[in-house]
Amino acid sequence: MARASDERLGKGDGGPLEGLPVGIKDLFCTADVRTTACSHILDNFVPTYESTVTTNLWRDGAVLLGKTNNDEFAMGSSNETSCFGPVVSPWRRRGSETKLVPGGSSGGSAAAVAAGCAPARPAPIPAARSATGGILRHRGIEADLWPLLALGIVAFASSLDQAGPFARSVRDCAILLRSMAGHDPKDTTSVDLAVPDYEKSVGGSVKGMRIGIPRNTSCPEWPRRSRRCGNRACNG
C-alpha cells in the first residue's frame, strides 16, 4: 500500500490524503487483514471485503499503519475489556506515575494519536474509530449520522454505530472526516447528500449561535479539576 502511494506521488497523482499513515480501530473490516473486534470469538476472522469508511480512506491515498485496540466488540468505555489486554494512556497526571485509561471503546486509537504514533485515525497518527455510546463525543469529531457509513463495522447497535476520526487538531479531524464521509447505497442509514468541506468551517465564529449544555451531566464523582476545566471551556 505504501509503495503504491509512493508511485502515485512520484507521478503527481496523489490524492488528498496521499501517503498519510492511519491506524484503524479493530472494529473496521479490512480486506485480507485480520479483524477481531478484540474478541477471541473472532480470533481468526480475515474479512474478504473492506468497510466503506476504510475504502474511502484508501481511495484518497491513506495508508494502513495497523489495527488499534478497543474494548471487546466496542462494549466498554475504558478499553479494559479487550482480549489483547487493556490500553494504557501515554499521559500521566503531573507529578504522578499512576497509569490512566485512555477512554473507550476506541482507546487504542486515542492512545496512538496522543503518543504521536499515528498522525490520524479512523480512531496524525490519525486514527479511525467508531462510537455507539460515546467516545466520539468525548475525544473526537462526530458528525450527523448520515455522512459516516457503518457498513463493514462489526456491529454493536447498527442503527446507532457511527465512525469518525481522531487527530492532533480539529483541522486534521475535519480533513479526515471529509474523506471518510459520503453516501453508501448499501447502507440504509446513509443519506445521499453532498459532503461539505468541513475544513472551511474550522476557526469560524460561533457568534449568534445558541449552544445547549445539559445541566444534569455534571457528575459529583468527577475530579474537581475536570469539572473546572469543563466549566472554563463552556464559559469561554
C-alpha positions as CSV (number, residue, x, y, z in Angstrom):
1,M,0.0,0.0,0.0
2,A,2.8,2.4,0.9
3,R,4.8,1.6,-2.2
4,A,1.7,2.2,-4.4
5,S,1.2,5.5,-2.7
6,D,4.9,6.5,-3.4
7,E,4.4,5.7,-7.0
8,R,1.3,7.9,-7.3
9,L,3.1,10.7,-5.6
10,G,6.0,10.3,-8.0
11,K,3.6,10.6,-10.9
12,G,1.9,13.7,-9.4
13,D,-1.3,11.7,-9.0
14,G,-1.6,11.8,-5.2
15,G,-4.9,12.1,-3.5
16,P,-5.9,14.4,-0.7
17,L,-4.6,12.0,2.0
18,E,-1.8,10.5,-0.1
19,G,0.8,8.7,2.0
20,L,-0.8,9.5,5.3
21,P,-0.4,6.6,7.7
22,V,-3.6,5.8,9.7
23,G,-4.4,3.5,12.5
24,I,-7.7,1.7,12.1
25,K,-9.8,0.5,15.0
26,D,-10.0,-3.2,15.0
27,L,-13.8,-3.0,14.6
28,F,-13.5,-1.9,10.9
29,C,-13.3,-4.8,8.4
30,T,-10.1,-4.5,6.4
31,A,-9.9,-6.9,3.4
32,D,-7.3,-9.7,3.8
33,V,-6.2,-8.2,7.2
34,R,-7.3,-9.9,10.4
35,T,-10.2,-8.1,12.1
36,T,-11.1,-9.5,15.6
37,A,-13.1,-6.7,17.3
38,C,-10.6,-7.6,20.1
39,S,-12.5,-10.8,20.9
40,H,-11.4,-14.4,20.9
41,I,-14.7,-15.1,19.2
42,L,-13.3,-13.6,16.0
43,D,-9.7,-14.7,16.6
44,N,-9.1,-15.9,13.0
45,F,-11.5,-13.7,11.1
46,V,-10.0,-12.3,8.0
47,P,-12.6,-10.2,6.0
48,T,-12.9,-10.7,2.3
49,Y,-14.3,-7.2,2.0
50,E,-13.4,-3.6,3.1
51,S,-15.6,-1.4,5.2
52,T,-16.9,1.7,3.4
53,V,-15.0,4.1,5.7
54,T,-11.7,2.5,5.0
55,T,-12.5,2.1,1.3
56,N,-12.9,5.9,1.2
57,L,-9.7,6.5,3.1
58,W,-7.7,4.2,0.7
59,R,-9.4,5.9,-2.3
60,D,-8.0,9.3,-1.1
61,G,-4.4,7.9,-0.6
62,A,-4.3,7.0,3.1
63,V,-2.0,4.1,4.1
64,L,-2.8,1.4,6.7
65,L,-0.3,1.6,9.6
66,G,-2.1,-1.1,11.6
67,K,-5.2,-2.0,13.6
68,T,-5.7,-0.5,17.0
69,N,-7.0,-2.0,20.2
70,N,-10.6,-1.4,21.5
71,D,-13.0,-2.8,24.1
72,E,-14.3,-6.2,23.1
73,F,-17.0,-5.7,20.5
74,A,-16.8,-2.0,21.5
75,M,-18.6,-2.8,24.7
76,G,-16.8,-0.5,27.2
77,S,-15.7,3.0,27.9
78,S,-12.2,2.5,29.4
79,N,-10.6,0.0,26.9
80,E,-10.1,-2.6,29.7
81,T,-12.2,-5.5,28.1
82,S,-10.1,-6.3,25.1
83,C,-8.9,-9.9,24.7
84,F,-5.4,-8.4,23.9
85,G,-5.3,-6.6,27.3
86,P,-6.1,-3.1,28.5
87,V,-4.9,0.1,26.8
88,V,-2.9,2.5,29.0
89,S,-2.9,6.2,28.2
90,P,0.6,7.6,27.4
91,W,-0.3,10.6,29.5
92,R,0.2,10.9,33.3
93,R,-1.1,13.3,35.9
94,R,1.5,15.9,36.8
95,G,3.8,14.5,39.5
96,S,2.4,11.0,39.3
97,E,3.2,7.8,37.5
98,T,-0.2,6.2,38.1
99,K,-1.4,4.6,34.9
100,L,-4.5,6.1,33.4
101,V,-7.2,4.7,31.0
102,P,-7.5,6.4,27.6
103,G,-11.3,6.1,27.4
104,G,-13.1,3.7,25.2
105,S,-14.1,1.9,23.3
106,S,-11.5,3.3,20.9
107,G,-8.7,3.6,23.5
108,G,-6.1,2.1,21.1
109,S,-6.7,4.8,18.5
110,A,-6.8,7.5,21.2
111,A,-3.6,6.4,22.8
112,A,-1.8,6.1,19.4
113,V,-2.7,9.6,18.5
114,A,-1.9,11.0,21.9
115,A,1.5,9.3,21.8
116,G,2.3,10.6,18.3
117,C,2.4,7.0,16.9
118,A,-0.2,7.9,14.3
119,P,-0.9,11.2,12.7
120,A,-4.5,10.4,12.1
121,R,-7.0,7.8,12.7
122,P,-10.3,6.2,11.8
123,A,-9.7,6.1,15.7
124,P,-1.8,12.3,12.5
125,I,-1.2,9.1,13.6
126,P,-4.6,9.9,12.7
127,A,-6.9,7.1,13.5
128,A,-10.4,6.0,12.7
129,R,-12.7,4.9,15.3
130,S,-16.4,4.2,15.9
131,A,-18.9,5.1,18.5
132,T,-22.2,3.8,19.7
133,G,-22.3,5.2,23.2
134,G,-19.8,7.9,23.3
135,I,-16.0,8.1,22.7
136,L,-16.5,10.4,19.6
137,R,-18.4,12.7,21.8
138,H,-15.6,12.5,24.4
139,R,-12.4,12.8,22.3
140,G,-13.1,13.0,18.6
141,I,-15.3,14.7,16.0
142,E,-18.7,13.3,15.4
143,A,-20.9,14.4,12.5
144,D,-24.6,13.7,12.0
145,L,-25.2,10.0,11.4
146,W,-25.9,10.3,7.7
147,P,-22.4,11.0,6.3
148,L,-20.4,8.4,8.2
149,L,-21.0,4.9,6.9
150,A,-21.4,1.9,9.2
151,L,-21.1,-0.8,6.5
152,G,-18.2,-3.1,7.4
153,I,-18.1,-2.1,11.1
154,V,-18.5,-5.1,13.4
155,A,-21.9,-4.1,14.9
156,F,-22.7,-3.1,18.4
157,A,-26.0,-1.4,17.7
158,S,-26.1,-1.0,13.9
159,S,-28.7,1.8,13.8
160,L,-26.5,3.8,16.2
161,D,-23.0,2.8,15.2
162,Q,-21.0,5.6,13.5
163,A,-17.5,6.4,12.6
164,G,-15.2,9.3,12.9
165,P,-11.6,10.5,13.2
166,F,-9.1,11.1,15.9
167,A,-6.2,13.5,15.2
168,R,-3.9,16.0,16.9
169,S,-6.0,19.0,15.8
170,V,-9.6,19.9,14.8
171,R,-8.3,20.8,11.3
172,D,-6.8,17.4,10.8
173,C,-10.0,15.8,12.0
174,A,-12.0,17.9,9.5
175,I,-9.8,16.9,6.6
176,L,-10.1,13.2,7.5
177,L,-13.9,13.5,8.0
178,R,-14.4,14.8,4.5
179,S,-12.6,11.7,3.1
180,M,-14.4,9.3,5.4
181,A,-17.9,10.6,4.8
182,G,-20.2,10.1,1.8
183,H,-23.3,8.2,0.7
184,D,-23.3,4.4,0.5
185,P,-26.2,2.9,-1.4
186,K,-25.6,-0.4,0.5
187,D,-26.1,1.4,3.9
188,T,-29.8,2.2,4.7
189,T,-28.7,4.7,7.4
190,S,-26.8,6.9,5.0
191,V,-28.4,9.8,3.1
192,D,-27.4,10.9,-0.5
193,L,-26.3,14.4,0.2
194,A,-23.2,16.3,-0.8
195,V,-20.3,16.1,1.7
196,P,-19.5,19.6,3.0
197,D,-16.0,20.9,3.2
198,Y,-15.6,20.6,7.0
199,E,-12.2,22.3,6.9
200,K,-13.7,25.6,5.8
201,S,-15.7,25.8,9.0
202,V,-12.6,25.4,11.2
203,G,-11.9,28.6,13.1
204,G,-15.2,30.2,12.2
205,S,-17.1,32.3,14.7
206,V,-19.9,30.9,16.9
207,K,-21.3,34.3,17.4
208,G,-25.0,34.3,17.2
209,M,-25.3,30.5,17.8
210,R,-27.0,29.0,20.7
211,I,-25.1,26.2,22.3
212,G,-27.0,23.9,24.7
213,I,-25.2,22.4,27.7
214,P,-27.2,19.8,29.7
215,R,-27.1,20.7,33.4
216,N,-27.6,17.1,34.6
217,T,-24.4,15.7,33.1
218,S,-22.0,17.0,35.8
219,C,-21.2,14.1,38.0
220,P,-20.2,14.8,41.6
221,E,-17.7,11.9,41.4
222,W,-15.7,13.7,38.7
223,P,-12.4,15.1,39.8
224,R,-12.7,18.8,40.7
225,R,-10.0,19.7,38.2
226,S,-12.0,18.1,35.4
227,R,-15.2,20.0,36.3
228,R,-13.2,23.2,36.5
229,C,-11.8,22.7,33.0
230,G,-15.2,21.9,31.6
231,N,-16.8,25.0,33.2
232,R,-13.9,27.1,31.9
233,A,-14.4,25.8,28.3
234,C,-18.2,26.4,28.5
235,N,-17.8,29.9,29.7
236,G,-15.2,30.9,27.1
